[in-house]
């Protein structure tokens, strides 16, 4: 199969390693972020498990950010 990846392009390599039978295409080849490259699965696991590195934003900002995420999830 084929999947379009609409996130930081650094995700393409681990995805290709994890699913070599899938073709991963970057939605935006210029999507580079040095901060996102610092995220690893163990760091994500630890943050979720231990409740560390929480980011707090104003409720109106959270509400505006939640809408597009809910729309993406609804697409399926």
Secondary structure by P-SEA (a helix, b strand, c coil): cbbbbcccccaaaaaaaacccbbbbbccccccccccccccaaaaaaaaaaccccccccaaaaaaaaaaaaaaaaac
